[in-house]
Amino acid sequence: MNENLIFLTDLDLDKPIYRIFSFSRLEEIFNERKLTLVKPKKWDDPFENFILNSTGTLPDGRKLQIGFREQFFGQCWSLTKESDAMWRIYSQEKDGVKVKTTIRKLFTPLFQLGGQHQKINGVVYNLFSFVGKVKYAGTKTLLTMLKDEKKMNGKIFDQSGWGQASTFFFKRVAFRHEREIRIIYNHQNNSIEDIFKFDIDPFDLFDEIVFDPRMKEDVYQEQKAKLIRLGYNKKVIQSGLYKLKKFTISLSPNY
């Protein structure tokens, strides 16, 4: 599995990560027992996948488009436990539900899906499944990468699959607050579908479920009850991010 980590080490695999879904989407995950990956072109930032979306120039001046870019699917998670921005961006209807897992638990079923391939020396490897941490840099720095012929050759023509997958782990510095972890899957074929689903066990995968702090109490209780009826028996709470606690101050009339 270590060869399929991008800007991560084995020591990172048990770090907690988080993602916000709408409650209806979470219900669907429990019922289907599948997670949905999407093509990077569906992500909000138009700068995503800027390397594979670029036009290649060969030594003889010919131009080429990188056709296999449509083979990839991904999903984004965060190392940030909670923030005001996270709820406001990903739970705009105040119906969001934040799930917690670890990098290892998220990646293992996708890694197993990628299958096993064997090098000439007998070493077993996986060509198609990757997980990594996004690197953030200024736009100028990222565009400079495109002029580094050695680096681009290493990414585009890498036969291990790591190089191509690694192109999805660069993002502009304006997004660094997201602290993203991504899973990437190479479907091998240029699928006409924009989504790809793979099997997971949500009862094992999700270690904790936290509801939007702005959700009305009765809605929270109703949806929590639905999760319990589905058979989820781990921690379910509502975020207390916006709950005002009562504080006391010390006073001295003779001051």
Contacts in CASP RR format, 6 or more apart in sequence:
PFRMAT RR
TARGET T0000
AUTHOR 0000-0000-0000
METHOD contacts of the structure
MODEL  1
MNENLIFLTDLDLDKPIYRIFSFSRLEEIFNERKLTLVKPKKWDDPFENF
ILNSTGTLPDGRKLQIGFREQFFGQCWSLTKESDAMWRIYSQEKDGVKVK
TTIRKLFTPLFQLGGQHQKINGVVYNLFSFVGKVKYAGTKTLLTMLKDEK
KMNGKIFDQSGWGQASTFFFKRVAFRHEREIRIIYNHQNNSIEDIFKFDI
DPFDLFDEIVFDPRMKEDVYQEQKAKLIRLGYNKKVIQSGLYKLKKFTIS
LSPNY
1 10 0 8 1.000
1 13 0 8 1.000
1 107 0 8 1.000
1 108 0 8 1.000
1 111 0 8 1.000
1 126 0 8 1.000
2 9 0 8 1.000
2 10 0 8 1.000
3 125 0 8 1.000
3 126 0 8 1.000
3 160 0 8 1.000
3 162 0 8 1.000
4 107 0 8 1.000
4 111 0 8 1.000
4 126 0 8 1.000
4 129 0 8 1.000
4 130 0 8 1.000
4 131 0 8 1.000
4 162 0 8 1.000
5 12 0 8 1.000
5 13 0 8 1.000
5 130 0 8 1.000
5 131 0 8 1.000
5 132 0 8 1.000
6 130 0 8 1.000
6 131 0 8 1.000
6 132 0 8 1.000
6 133 0 8 1.000
6 162 0 8 1.000
6 165 0 8 1.000
6 166 0 8 1.000
6 169 0 8 1.000
6 184 0 8 1.000
7 132 0 8 1.000
7 133 0 8 1.000
7 134 0 8 1.000
7 135 0 8 1.000
7 166 0 8 1.000
7 169 0 8 1.000
8 103 0 8 1.000
8 131 0 8 1.000
8 132 0 8 1.000
8 133 0 8 1.000
12 103 0 8 1.000
12 133 0 8 1.000
13 102 0 8 1.000
13 103 0 8 1.000
13 104 0 8 1.000
13 107 0 8 1.000
14 102 0 8 1.000
14 103 0 8 1.000
14 104 0 8 1.000
15 79 0 8 1.000
15 102 0 8 1.000
15 103 0 8 1.000
16 79 0 8 1.000
16 81 0 8 1.000
16 100 0 8 1.000
16 101 0 8 1.000
16 102 0 8 1.000
16 207 0 8 1.000
17 77 0 8 1.000
17 78 0 8 1.000
17 79 0 8 1.000
17 100 0 8 1.000
17 101 0 8 1.000
17 102 0 8 1.000
17 103 0 8 1.000
17 106 0 8 1.000
17 181 0 8 1.000
18 77 0 8 1.000
18 78 0 8 1.000
18 79 0 8 1.000
18 80 0 8 1.000
18 81 0 8 1.000
18 82 0 8 1.000
18 86 0 8 1.000
18 98 0 8 1.000
18 99 0 8 1.000
18 100 0 8 1.000
19 75 0 8 1.000
19 76 0 8 1.000
19 77 0 8 1.000
19 78 0 8 1.000
19 98 0 8 1.000
19 99 0 8 1.000
20 86 0 8 1.000
20 87 0 8 1.000
20 90 0 8 1.000
20 91 0 8 1.000
20 96 0 8 1.000
20 97 0 8 1.000
20 98 0 8 1.000
20 99 0 8 1.000
21 29 0 8 1.000
21 96 0 8 1.000
21 97 0 8 1.000
21 99 0 8 1.000
22 91 0 8 1.000
22 93 0 8 1.000
22 95 0 8 1.000
22 96 0 8 1.000
22 97 0 8 1.000
23 95 0 8 1.000
23 96 0 8 1.000
23 97 0 8 1.000
23 211 0 8 1.000
23 223 0 8 1.000
24 95 0 8 1.000
26 97 0 8 1.000
26 99 0 8 1.000
26 209 0 8 1.000
27 226 0 8 1.000
27 230 0 8 1.000
29 35 0 8 1.000
29 200 0 8 1.000
29 202 0 8 1.000
30 202 0 8 1.000
30 203 0 8 1.000
30 227 0 8 1.000
30 230 0 8 1.000
30 232 0 8 1.000
31 230 0 8 1.000
32 197 0 8 1.000
33 199 0 8 1.000
33 200 0 8 1.000
33 201 0 8 1.000
33 202 0 8 1.000
34 197 0 8 1.000
34 198 0 8 1.000
34 199 0 8 1.000
34 200 0 8 1.000
35 75 0 8 1.000
35 197 0 8 1.000
35 198 0 8 1.000
35 200 0 8 1.000
36 75 0 8 1.000
36 195 0 8 1.000
36 196 0 8 1.000
36 197 0 8 1.000
37 73 0 8 1.000
37 74 0 8 1.000
37 75 0 8 1.000
37 183 0 8 1.000
37 185 0 8 1.000
37 195 0 8 1.000
37 196 0 8 1.000
37 197 0 8 1.000
37 198 0 8 1.000
38 73 0 8 1.000
38 74 0 8 1.000
38 75 0 8 1.000
38 194 0 8 1.000
38 195 0 8 1.000
38 196 0 8 1.000
39 70 0 8 1.000
39 72 0 8 1.000
39 73 0 8 1.000
39 74 0 8 1.000
39 194 0 8 1.000
39 195 0 8 1.000
40 48 0 8 1.000
40 49 0 8 1.000
40 72 0 8 1.000
40 74 0 8 1.000
40 168 0 8 1.000
41 48 0 8 1.000
41 49 0 8 1.000
41 194 0 8 1.000
42 194 0 8 1.000
43 76 0 8 1.000
45 171 0 8 1.000
45 172 0 8 1.000
45 175 0 8 1.000
47 139 0 8 1.000
47 142 0 8 1.000
47 171 0 8 1.000
47 172 0 8 1.000
48 168 0 8 1.000
48 171 0 8 1.000
49 69 0 8 1.000
49 72 0 8 1.000
49 167 0 8 1.000
49 168 0 8 1.000
50 142 0 8 1.000
50 143 0 8 1.000
50 146 0 8 1.000
50 170 0 8 1.000
51 145 0 8 1.000
51 146 0 8 1.000
51 152 0 8 1.000
51 155 0 8 1.000
51 167 0 8 1.000
51 170 0 8 1.000
52 66 0 8 1.000
52 68 0 8 1.000
52 69 0 8 1.000
52 72 0 8 1.000
52 164 0 8 1.000
52 167 0 8 1.000
53 66 0 8 1.000
53 69 0 8 1.000
54 66 0 8 1.000
54 146 0 8 1.000
55 63 0 8 1.000
55 64 0 8 1.000
55 65 0 8 1.000
56 63 0 8 1.000
56 64 0 8 1.000
56 65 0 8 1.000
56 66 0 8 1.000
57 63 0 8 1.000
57 64 0 8 1.000
58 64 0 8 1.000
66 156 0 8 1.000
67 190 0 8 1.000
68 164 0 8 1.000
68 186 0 8 1.000
68 190 0 8 1.000
70 190 0 8 1.000
70 191 0 8 1.000
71 186 0 8 1.000
71 187 0 8 1.000
71 188 0 8 1.000
71 189 0 8 1.000
71 190 0 8 1.000
71 191 0 8 1.000
72 164 0 8 1.000
72 165 0 8 1.000
72 168 0 8 1.000
72 184 0 8 1.000
72 185 0 8 1.000
72 186 0 8 1.000
72 187 0 8 1.000
73 184 0 8 1.000
73 185 0 8 1.000
73 187 0 8 1.000
73 195 0 8 1.000
73 196 0 8 1.000
74 168 0 8 1.000
74 182 0 8 1.000
74 183 0 8 1.000
74 184 0 8 1.000
74 185 0 8 1.000
75 182 0 8 1.000
75 183 0 8 1.000
76 178 0 8 1.000
76 180 0 8 1.000
76 181 0 8 1.000
76 182 0 8 1.000
77 106 0 8 1.000
77 180 0 8 1.000
77 181 0 8 1.000
77 182 0 8 1.000
77 183 0 8 1.000
78 86 0 8 1.000
78 178 0 8 1.000
78 179 0 8 1.000
78 180 0 8 1.000
78 181 0 8 1.000
79 133 0 8 1.000
79 179 0 8 1.000
79 180 0 8 1.000
79 181 0 8 1.000
80 86 0 8 1.000
80 177 0 8 1.000
80 178 0 8 1.000
80 179 0 8 1.000
82 98 0 8 1.000
82 210 0 8 1.000
82 239 0 8 1.000
82 241 0 8 1.000
83 177 0 8 1.000
84 241 0 8 1.000
85 177 0 8 1.000
86 98 0 8 1.000
87 96 0 8 1.000
87 212 0 8 1.000
87 213 0 8 1.000
87 214 0 8 1.000
87 239 0 8 1.000
87 241 0 8 1.000
90 96 0 8 1.000
91 212 0 8 1.000
91 214 0 8 1.000
94 212 0 8 1.000
94 214 0 8 1.000
94 215 0 8 1.000
95 212 0 8 1.000
95 215 0 8 1.000
95 219 0 8 1.000
96 211 0 8 1.000
96 212 0 8 1.000
96 215 0 8 1.000
97 209 0 8 1.000
97 210 0 8 1.000
97 211 0 8 1.000
97 212 0 8 1.000
97 223 0 8 1.000
98 209 0 8 1.000
98 210 0 8 1.000
98 211 0 8 1.000
98 212 0 8 1.000
98 239 0 8 1.000
99 205 0 8 1.000
99 206 0 8 1.000
99 208 0 8 1.000
99 209 0 8 1.000
99 210 0 8 1.000
100 206 0 8 1.000
100 207 0 8 1.000
100 208 0 8 1.000
100 209 0 8 1.000
100 210 0 8 1.000
101 205 0 8 1.000
101 206 0 8 1.000
101 207 0 8 1.000
102 207 0 8 1.000
103 131 0 8 1.000
103 132 0 8 1.000
103 181 0 8 1.000
105 204 0 8 1.000
105 205 0 8 1.000
105 207 0 8 1.000
106 131 0 8 1.000
106 183 0 8 1.000
106 205 0 8 1.000
107 129 0 8 1.000
107 131 0 8 1.000
107 183 0 8 1.000
109 198 0 8 1.000
109 199 0 8 1.000
109 200 0 8 1.000
109 201 0 8 1.000
110 129 0 8 1.000
110 131 0 8 1.000
110 183 0 8 1.000
110 185 0 8 1.000
110 198 0 8 1.000
111 126 0 8 1.000
111 129 0 8 1.000
111 131 0 8 1.000
113 128 0 8 1.000
113 129 0 8 1.000
113 185 0 8 1.000
113 198 0 8 1.000
113 199 0 8 1.000
114 126 0 8 1.000
114 127 0 8 1.000
114 128 0 8 1.000
114 129 0 8 1.000
114 185 0 8 1.000
115 126 0 8 1.000
115 128 0 8 1.000
115 129 0 8 1.000
116 124 0 8 1.000
116 125 0 8 1.000
116 126 0 8 1.000
117 124 0 8 1.000
117 125 0 8 1.000
117 126 0 8 1.000
117 127 0 8 1.000
118 124 0 8 1.000
118 125 0 8 1.000
119 125 0 8 1.000
125 160 0 8 1.000
127 160 0 8 1.000
127 161 0 8 1.000
127 186 0 8 1.000
128 161 0 8 1.000
128 185 0 8 1.000
128 186 0 8 1.000
128 187 0 8 1.000
128 188 0 8 1.000
129 183 0 8 1.000
129 184 0 8 1.000
129 185 0 8 1.000
129 186 0 8 1.000
130 161 0 8 1.000
130 162 0 8 1.000
130 165 0 8 1.000
130 166 0 8 1.000
130 183 0 8 1.000
130 184 0 8 1.000
130 185 0 8 1.000
131 181 0 8 1.000
131 182 0 8 1.000
131 183 0 8 1.000
131 184 0 8 1.000
132 169 0 8 1.000
132 181 0 8 1.000
132 182 0 8 1.000
132 183 0 8 1.000
132 184 0 8 1.000
133 169 0 8 1.000
133 180 0 8 1.000
133 181 0 8 1.000
133 182 0 8 1.000
134 169 0 8 1.000
134 170 0 8 1.000
134 171 0 8 1.000
134 178 0 8 1.000
134 179 0 8 1.000
134 180 0 8 1.000
134 181 0 8 1.000
134 182 0 8 1.000
135 169 0 8 1.000
135 170 0 8 1.000
135 171 0 8 1.000
136 171 0 8 1.000
136 172 0 8 1.000
136 173 0 8 1.000
136 175 0 8 1.000
136 176 0 8 1.000
137 170 0 8 1.000
137 171 0 8 1.000
137 172 0 8 1.000
137 173 0 8 1.000
138 172 0 8 1.000
138 173 0 8 1.000
139 172 0 8 1.000
142 170 0 8 1.000
142 172 0 8 1.000
145 151 0 8 1.000
145 152 0 8 1.000
145 170 0 8 1.000
146 152 0 8 1.000
154 163 0 8 1.000
155 163 0 8 1.000
155 164 0 8 1.000
155 166 0 8 1.000
155 167 0 8 1.000
156 163 0 8 1.000
156 164 0 8 1.000
158 164 0 8 1.000
161 186 0 8 1.000
164 186 0 8 1.000
165 184 0 8 1.000
165 186 0 8 1.000
168 182 0 8 1.000
168 184 0 8 1.000
169 182 0 8 1.000
171 178 0 8 1.000
171 180 0 8 1.000
185 196 0 8 1.000
185 198 0 8 1.000
187 196 0 8 1.000
202 232 0 8 1.000
203 231 0 8 1.000
203 232 0 8 1.000
206 232 0 8 1.000
206 234 0 8 1.000
207 234 0 8 1.000
207 235 0 8 1.000
208 234 0 8 1.000
208 235 0 8 1.000
208 236 0 8 1.000
208 237 0 8 1.000
209 227 0 8 1.000
209 232 0 8 1.000
209 234 0 8 1.000
209 235 0 8 1.000
209 236 0 8 1.000
209 237 0 8 1.000
210 236 0 8 1.000
210 237 0 8 1.000
210 238 0 8 1.000
210 239 0 8 1.000
211 220 0 8 1.000
211 223 0 8 1.000
211 224 0 8 1.000
211 236 0 8 1.000
211 237 0 8 1.000
211 238 0 8 1.000
211 239 0 8 1.000
212 238 0 8 1.000
212 239 0 8 1.000
213 238 0 8 1.000
213 239 0 8 1.000
213 240 0 8 1.000
213 241 0 8 1.000
213 242 0 8 1.000
213 243 0 8 1.000
214 242 0 8 1.000
215 223 0 8 1.000
215 238 0 8 1.000
217 238 0 8 1.000
220 238 0 8 1.000
224 236 0 8 1.000
227 236 0 8 1.000
228 236 0 8 1.000
END
